[in-house]
């Protein structure tokens, strides 16, 4: 059921969810940051444009921003909605306010208000492209905010301080929209890395929208038919607004990994007081340690159990910090550790005059002995070791089972999201945040490859030979 929000001389037909959002933005003294998102077609852009226009009309002389990551997308989607809503609802407002375009990215209103249309993407050629300098805003609205880097959103928020005395409660207001995405909006507003519901800050609010929350019945009917044609997981994400749905769109490197089948809530088995530790020493976005316990089941099956992951970010992204955190959690439960990991860690001098594994062995000296280091002379070939893991997940490596604790968020994300490259290896997808370029995925799965190919050395060698005998495309 829709509602008519009471705006002087204007009838804006809002859905119930849009009405809640509007009330939070205009009538709440505490809500300063609102995330309105969920399913596709929930009226996000329409709400954004109506609210922005309202603010410029009702609060003369104020300045608002409408942004999206890419300017072309802003112009072909959000700006198009803006113009449609202006013509349909706002053009003949009884206040007589009009506007004119001032160049490509500015709107000047006849009552002295201003609108900035801005791309919110980081440009390596201009490191300060996202720095708003002395810009001051009264409010801001960002469409499809999951596409935008979180630190840029924070910069925008810090700039909302212009003529706040002219708006209700003297409060800065930031509206963000977006569909379910595994990135920063999920972690900031919905669920943390372990799947726990986020405790919002006092100034934050989230309103989850669905297609049924779009006020246009004809649009709802037509768009539902389109969304129902999507594959199951995309349908869950975009039609149902499900933040737990993971869209596997094809070409996944770990194609046989099944989150429902290969993950569980694991407990440490005290009858096997030995743990296997696998390191990956990349420090951006984090340095990695996987903790594994191996045990034989009653039927003789070797079960490789990934109990925990440690993914430490700067300033704690060091081998020493990993070992210290591990000892705090496990020292009184185990007698011995074995150490695996990236072969380059034997040579890499990341923090001191010692290699990473010298640091690890020294830190873990009460649990490590002369036989604890199990670092391969060279890392396993990516394509073959990925296929080996896939074969284990498919049950095609006799006598072996690999299971991962459900709290290993980054490892599970790797196994779900990493794509194959053209040669059947792993596609290195780089992202840039805060001016730093890095690989988002692959660090925990690398640690898994190092671990499993060593523990199952004989099986892996047979697997390599099998691949080589089946063709000449393996090298």
N, C-alpha and C positions, 0 to 999 in steps of 0.2 A: 504494500500500500504506500502511495506517495504522500507527500505533504506539501502544503503551500507555505513556504517560509515568508514571514512578514518583512518584506523589503519595501520601503516607501515607493509607491507608484509603479512597482515592478512585480510581476508574478513569475517566480522562478519555480518550476515544477521539479522538486527534488524527491528522490526516493528516500525511504526511511534511513538507510545508511548514509546517504549524502546529507540528509538533514542532521544526523548526529555529528557528522564531520563539520558541517557549517556551524553548528552550535558550539562545538569545541573550539573552533577558530575565532568565533566572534563573541561568545558569551562566557567563555571560561577564562578566569584570571590566571590559572595555573598552566594550562596547556599552551606550550610555546613551540612544540615540535610534534607534528601529526603525520603518521605514516598511514596512508589510505591505500590499501592494496589487497591483492588476492587474485581471483580469477580474471581472465581476459573479458573485456566487454562490460566491466562493472561500473562504467561511467566515470572513470578516473580523470580523463582529460577534460571531460565536460565540467566536472566539479571544479577542477583547477582553474579553467578559464572563467567560469561564472564567478568564482570567488575573487579572482584577481580583478576582473572588471568592476565588481561591486566595491572593492577596496579603493580603486582609483576614483570612482564616482563619489563615494560617501566621505572620503577623507582627502579633500583638496590639498594639493601641494605635496602629496606623499610620493614615494618612489618604490616601485616593486620590480622584482626580477622574475622572469619566466625562463627556465633553462632546461636543457637536455644535453646529453653528451655530445652529439654531433649536430651542427647547425643545419645541415640538410634535412635531418630527421625532424628537427624542431619546426622547420618551415613547411614540410610536407605533411605533418601530422598535427602537432599541437597548435601551430599558427592557423592551420586550416579550421580546426575546431573553434578557435578564438573568433575568427571572422564569421563562422556560421552562427555562433551564439550571439554575437553582436547584432547581426542582422535579424535574428529571430526574436531576441528578447530585449536587448539593451539599447538599441539604436535610437528609439523614440522615447527615451527616459524624460520625465517631466522636468528634470533639472536642466535639460538642454545641453548636457555635456557632450562634446564631440572629441574626436582625436584625429591626428594626422601622423603619418609615418615620417620620421626624420632620419633618412638613410635606411640602411638595411636592418639595423638592430635597435632602433629606438622608436618609441611612440610618445608623442607629446599630446597631453590632454588639455582641453580648453580651460579647465579649472586649475591648471598649474601642476597637475600630477604628471608622473613620468613612468614609463615601462621600459625596461631593458630586456631584450631578447638575446640570450647569450649561450654559446657553446661551452660546455663544461668538461672539455677533454684536455688531458695533459699533452703538450706538444714538445717532443724532445728537442726540436730546433729552437724552442723558446721556453726555457725552464720556468720562466715567470709568467707564462701564459695564463695560468690559473690563479695568479696572485692579483687580487682585486685592488691592490694599492690603497688609495684613499677613498674608494667607493663606499658609500653608506646607503643602506636600504631601510625601508620601513617594514617590508615583508618579502618573502621569496617563495616561489613554487617551482619544484623540480619534477618534471615528468619522466617516467621510467627511471627512477633514481637508482635501481640496482646497477645500471650501466655506468654510473658515475662513480669515481673513486671516493671513498669515504672521507678522506682528508680534505677533498675539495668541498664536500658538503659542510664539513666543520668550519672551513674558512668562510663560506657563505653565511653560516649561522653567526659567526663572529662579527659580520658586517651589518647585521640587522639592528640598527641603532639610530636611524634617521627619523626625526620628527615623531618619535613615539608618543609624545604628549598629545598628538592629535588622534590617536587611536584608542579603543577601549582598554582600560587597565594599564596603559602605557607599556603594553607587552609586545615583545618581538614575536613574530609568527612565521613558522616555516612549515610548508606543506610539501610532503614527498609522496609520490605515487609509484606503484610498481607491481609486477606479477611475482609469484613465487620464484625464488632464485637461491642457490646455495651460498651466495656470497655474503657481503657485509650486512645487508638489510635483514637477512634471516638471523644472523648472530646478534644484531643490535636490537631487533624488535620482536622476534618470534621465539627462537630456540638457540641455546648456546651450542658449543661444539660437541657436547655429549648428549644433546637432544633434550636438555632440561628447558622448561619454559622460562624465558627471560623475565627478570624482575625489572620493570620499566622504572626509569627515574621519574621524579614527581612532575617534571615539566613535559614528559613524553606521553603520547597516546597512540594507540593503534586501533584502526577500524578495518576489519577484514571484509572485503566486498566480494560478491559473487555476480555472475551474469544476471541473476534475478534482481539485483539491486540497480540495474540500469532502468531509468524512468521510461524509456521508449519501448513499448510492447512489441512493435513490429521489428525493431532491431533485435530484441531479445530472441524472438522466434526464429528469425533468419540466421542469427549468429550461432545460436545453439545447434542448428543443423550442421553448420560448418565445423564447430568444435567437436561434435560427436563423431566426425569422420577421422579424427586424429587417433594415433596409436594410444594404447591404454595409459601409459605413464604421462604422455603429453596431455591427454584428456584429463587425467587426475590433476595435473598442475594447472592447466589453463581453464578448464571448465569447473573443477571442484575447488580450485584455489588451495591445493594440498601442498604444504611446504615439505612434507616428508616424501613426496613422490620424486623419483629420480628418472629423468627422461634419458633413456639409452637410445640414441638416434642411429646407431649402427657404427661399424668400424671400431668398436671398442677393442683395445689391446687385450684385456683380460675378459674375453667374451664369455667364458664359461663360469665366471664368478657370479654366484647367486647369493645376495645378501641374506635372504631368508634361510637358505640352506647352509651357508658356510660361516655364519656368525652365531654366537651364543653368549650368554652371561657365564663366563668361566671363573672357576675358583682354583686357587693354587692347591696342588696336591702335596701335602707335607711329607708323604712317603718317598718323594723324589726331590731331595733338597739341593737340586742343581738347576741353575738357570743359564740360558744361552742368550747372549747380548749381541745385537747387531747394530752397528753404527753407520750413519751416513753423515759426513762432515760438512755438507753444505750449510751455511749459516744464515742464508736468506731464502725463504722467509723464516726458517727455523733450522736448528740442528736436531738430528733425529737419533733416537735409540728405541729399538724394539726389544721387548723382554719376552722370551719364549721358554716354555717348559715342554720337554719331550717325555712321553711315557708310552708303554705298551698296554693296550687293552687286553681284556681276557681272551679275545679271539686272535691275539697275536698282531693286531694292527698297530703300527706306529702312529701315534697321534702327535702331530706338531701343533702346539697350542700357543698362539700369540696372546699373552696375558695382558700386556699393557704397552702403550706407546708414550714416549717422552718427546715432545716437540717444543724446544725452548727457543724463544725469540730474544732478540737483542734487548738488553745487554747481557743476558744469561746464555747466549748461544755459543757455549763452549763445551768441550769434552769434559773438562773438570766439573762443570756445573751439572752435566748429565749424570756423571758418576756419583756426585754427592746426593742428588735427588734419588737416584736408584738405591743407594745405601740406606737412606732414611726410611725408605719403604720396605726394603727386603733384607737388610743385614741380619736381623735376628731370625730369619726364616730359612736361610740356606747355608750350605757348607762351601759351595764352590760355584764359580762362573766360568763359562767359555766365551771368548770374545771373537766376533766376526765383523765384517764390514768392508767398506770401500778400500780396494788395494792401494789407492793413492794416499790413504791415511798413514801409510808407513813412511811416506816421504814428505808429506805436507807439513809445513811448519806454520800452523794457523794461529797459535797463541804464545809460543815460547820457543826455546832452543831445542825442544824435543818433539818427536812425532806425536800424532794424536794417540797412537796405540801405546806409546811409552807413557804418555800422560794417563791413559785409561788404566794400564796395568799397575802403575804406581798408586793411583787413587783407590784401586780395588785390591790392593795387595793382600788384605786379610782373607780374600776369597779366591784369589788367582794364584796359580803356580806356574812352573816353567812350561807346562803343557796347555796353558789356557788360551794362548793366542792361536787363532785358527783363521788367519788372513790369507786368502789365495794370492798367488804370485801375480795374477792379473784377473781383472773382473770378468765374470762370465759374459759371453756375447749376449747382447740385449735381446735380440729376436728369439734366439734359442731358449734362453732362460725364461722369457715371458711365456713361450709356448709350453715349456716344462711346467710352469705353474698352472697354466690352463689345463694341461693333462691331469695334474693332481686334482684340480677342482672337478674335473669330469670323471674322476675315479679310474683313470687309465694308467696310473702308476701303482702296480700291485702292492698291497700291504701298507699303504700310506694314506693318512687323512690329515688335512690341514684345516684348522678351525681358528677363527679370530674373535676376540672379545668384542662385544657390541660397542664398548666405549672407545675403541680404537678409531676415532672419527677420521683422522687424516688418512690412515691406511685404507679404510673402507672407501673414502672419497677417491683415492688413487685408483683402486680396483674398479670403481664404477665409471669414472670419467675419462681416464687416459685413453687416447685414441692411437691407432696404428699409424705409422708413417708409410710412405710409398714402398719401403723395402720390408715391411712387416715388422719393423721395430716399434719404438715408442716415439710418438710425435711430441716434440719439445715445445709446449705452448708457453710463451713468455707473456708476462703482464708487467705493467709499470705502475708503481704506487709510490707516491712521494718522491718521484724522480729516480727511483731505483727500479731497475729491470731485473726480473727473476722468473724462474720456472715455478708456476703455482703448484703443479702436481708432479709426482714422481719420486720424491725423496724417501718416503716411507716404503713405497713398493721397491725401490732400489735396495733398501736395507733388507727387505724380505727376500729378494733374489739372492743377495750375498749369503744369507743365512741358509736358505733351503738348498741351494746348489752345493754347499759344503756339507751339510748334514747328510744329504742324499748323494754323495759323490759318485758312488758306483752306479746308482740308477740314472743319474744325470749323464754320465759318460755313455751309457748304453743308449740313452735318448738322443744324444748328439750324433752318435753313429747311425742311428735309425734315420734321422733327418738327412744326414749326408748321403746315405744310400738311396734316398728317395728322389734325389735330384741334385743339380749343380748350382742351385740358386741360393745356397745357404751362407755363402761367405760375403 
